[in-house]
Amino acid sequence: MNNKTALITGATGGLGREFAHLHAAKGNDVFLISKTQTALAALQAELTATYQVSVHILAIDLSQVDAAEKVYEYAQTQNIEVEYLINNAGFGGRGEFAQRTMEQDVSMLAVNVVTLTKLVKLFLPDFLHRGSGRILNVSSTAALTPGPLQAEYYATKAYVTSLSNAIWQEVQGTNISVTALMPGAMTTGFAATSGMGDTALFANAVPPKAVAEAGYNGMMKGKLNVIAGLTFWQKPMMMLMPLMPKKMVMKLIQQMQSIK
Ligand SMILES: NC(=O)c1ccc[n+]([C@@H]2O[C@H](COP(=O)([O-])OP(=O)(O)OC[C@H]3O[C@@H](n4cnc5c(N)ncnc54)[C@H](OP(=O)(O)O)[C@@H]3O)[C@@H](O)[C@H]2O)c1
């Protein structure tokens, strides 16, 4: 056991569980957050038994306006010294912008953008003061283009990458880093939650384990961006995308996010 605790949001989901296992397997403590108490308690029991580390859990809806403050306060009162902040919780939502409800969109913005930003804002000063700490913000390859039929989700992830990259630059020369992880489609709960299961975009979804490893290792090395989880033909597509006409790319994305 040691005090290199990783705070992992969305720890009960596909990618989050992998981060939790990776960190605990190295003998480190974890502080796990998601909405669902039962899922957190089950993961806590599993990790404690397997790795003999301390597993703190907090069930909280991260779309709440004061969620980040409550998380930070909990860490303070429980004396959890967070060394790694893995902002992983997030969700998408398929549908035309004009058809999706205000509630759906505001909740997505709250989790993917507002709470993520507030958690960085709350923990980063402590990291700088202490002179150590790393942050991994889970973005998406969706950050690289506008995404018709998931307009809001793509915009939230563009924000996450942009914010992470700018702070990465601001903290150069310190022992701190902020890495953006941009996965492609993965076989997690995301497709079902976001209504994306029956789309061409998820036809070649990959398991989250290797993506988590790439992101985790990238965070440890202080990398700027990590793109992971792409199939062999998606990699050159991603390289070419900035060179392709934007209208063509958006039409392609729209087709790939339509129901088959
Ligand atoms: N899967 C993909 O294809 C893909 C691709 C690129 C990027 N990503 C990103 O990867 C990250 C992890 O997603 P995933 O694929 O692992 O999806 P997932 O299996 O659906 O897991 C999502 C996790 O986030 C938690 N969460 C969602 N809303 C929450 C809220 N309001 N409050 C607290 N916790 C909440 C969930 O907990 P509860 O179940 O308790 O709500 C769950 O633990 C997300 O940021 C996602 O945008 C995913």
The ligand as an SDF file (V2000), in Angstrom:
LIG
                    3D

 48 52  0  0  0  0  0  0  0  0999 V2000
  -16.8070    3.8220  -25.2740 N   0  0  0  0  0  0  0  0  0  0  0  0
  -16.4450    4.5840  -26.2680 C   0  0  0  0  0  0  0  0  0  0  0  0
  -16.6370    4.2480  -27.4380 O   0  0  0  0  0  0  0  0  0  0  0  0
  -15.7070    5.8760  -25.9960 C   0  0  0  0  0  0  0  0  0  0  0  0
  -14.9660    6.4620  -27.0300 C   0  0  0  0  0  0  0  0  0  0  0  0
  -14.2760    7.6300  -26.7760 C   0  0  0  0  0  0  0  0  0  0  0  0
  -14.3170    8.2040  -25.5250 C   0  0  0  0  0  0  0  0  0  0  0  0
  -15.0520    7.6290  -24.5400 N   0  0  0  0  0  0  0  0  0  0  0  0
  -15.0950    8.2630  -23.2070 C   0  0  0  0  0  0  0  0  0  0  0  0
  -14.5890    7.3340  -22.2550 O   0  0  0  0  0  0  0  0  0  0  0  0
  -15.0860    7.6950  -20.9610 C   0  0  0  0  0  0  0  0  0  0  0  0
  -15.5250    6.4350  -20.2330 C   0  0  0  0  0  0  0  0  0  0  0  0
  -16.6710    5.9140  -20.8550 O   0  0  0  0  0  0  0  0  0  0  0  0
  -16.9420    4.3510  -21.0540 P   0  0  0  0  0  0  0  0  0  0  0  0
  -16.7680    4.0740  -22.4820 O   0  0  0  0  0  0  0  0  0  0  0  0
  -16.1930    3.5590  -20.0710 O   0  0  0  0  0  0  0  0  0  0  0  0
  -18.5180    4.3280  -20.7530 O   0  0  0  0  0  0  0  0  0  0  0  0
  -19.3540    3.5550  -19.6620 P   0  0  0  0  0  0  0  0  0  0  0  0
  -19.0100    2.1170  -19.6500 O   0  0  0  0  0  0  0  0  0  0  0  0
  -20.7700    3.9470  -19.9500 O   0  0  0  0  0  0  0  0  0  0  0  0
  -18.9070    4.1940  -18.2730 O   0  0  0  0  0  0  0  0  0  0  0  0
  -19.2520    5.4950  -17.8840 C   0  0  0  0  0  0  0  0  0  0  0  0
  -18.9070    5.7080  -16.4270 C   0  0  0  0  0  0  0  0  0  0  0  0
  -19.1990    7.0740  -16.0950 O   0  0  0  0  0  0  0  0  0  0  0  0
  -20.0900    7.1010  -14.9790 C   0  0  0  0  0  0  0  0  0  0  0  0
  -21.0340    8.2060  -15.0810 N   0  0  0  0  0  0  0  0  0  0  0  0
  -21.7950    8.5570  -16.1460 C   0  0  0  0  0  0  0  0  0  0  0  0
  -22.5810    9.5960  -15.8280 N   0  0  0  0  0  0  0  0  0  0  0  0
  -22.3090    9.8990  -14.5370 C   0  0  0  0  0  0  0  0  0  0  0  0
  -22.7940   10.8730  -13.6280 C   0  0  0  0  0  0  0  0  0  0  0  0
  -23.7560   11.7360  -13.9770 N   0  0  0  0  0  0  0  0  0  0  0  0
  -22.2940   10.8930  -12.3810 N   0  0  0  0  0  0  0  0  0  0  0  0
  -21.3590   10.0050  -11.9930 C   0  0  0  0  0  0  0  0  0  0  0  0
  -20.8490    9.0690  -12.8070 N   0  0  0  0  0  0  0  0  0  0  0  0
  -21.3310    9.0140  -14.0590 C   0  0  0  0  0  0  0  0  0  0  0  0
  -20.8300    5.7670  -15.0260 C   0  0  0  0  0  0  0  0  0  0  0  0
  -21.3110    5.4410  -13.7470 O   0  0  0  0  0  0  0  0  0  0  0  0
  -22.8710    5.0360  -13.5480 P   0  0  0  0  0  0  0  0  0  0  0  0
  -23.0410    3.7660  -14.3370 O   0  0  0  0  0  0  0  0  0  0  0  0
  -22.9990    4.8640  -12.0840 O   0  0  0  0  0  0  0  0  0  0  0  0
  -23.6750    6.1580  -14.1140 O   0  0  0  0  0  0  0  0  0  0  0  0
  -19.7180    4.8260  -15.4800 C   0  0  0  0  0  0  0  0  0  0  0  0
  -18.9370    4.4550  -14.3720 O   0  0  0  0  0  0  0  0  0  0  0  0
  -16.1740    8.7390  -21.2070 C   0  0  0  0  0  0  0  0  0  0  0  0
  -15.6670   10.0230  -20.9070 O   0  0  0  0  0  0  0  0  0  0  0  0
  -16.4750    8.6230  -22.6900 C   0  0  0  0  0  0  0  0  0  0  0  0
  -16.9500    9.8270  -23.2440 O   0  0  0  0  0  0  0  0  0  0  0  0
  -15.7440    6.4620  -24.7390 C   0  0  0  0  0  0  0  0  0  0  0  0
  1  2  1  0
  2  3  2  0
  2  4  1  0
  4  5  1  0
  4 48  2  0
  5  6  2  0
  6  7  1  0
  7  8  2  0
  8  9  1  0
  8 48  1  0
  9 10  1  0
  9 46  1  0
 10 11  1  0
 11 12  1  0
 11 44  1  0
 12 13  1  0
 13 14  1  0
 14 15  2  0
 14 16  1  0
 14 17  1  0
 17 18  1  0
 18 19  2  0
 18 20  1  0
 18 21  1  0
 21 22  1  0
 22 23  1  0
 23 24  1  0
 23 42  1  0
 24 25  1  0
 25 26  1  0
 25 36  1  0
 26 27  1  0
 26 35  1  0
 27 28  2  0
 28 29  1  0
 29 30  1  0
 29 35  2  0
 30 31  1  0
 30 32  2  0
 32 33  1  0
 33 34  2  0
 34 35  1  0
 36 37  1  0
 36 42  1  0
 37 38  1  0
 38 39  2  0
 38 40  1  0
 38 41  1  0
 42 43  1  0
 44 45  1  0
 44 46  1  0
 46 47  1  0
M  CHG  2   8   1  16  -1
M  END
$$$$
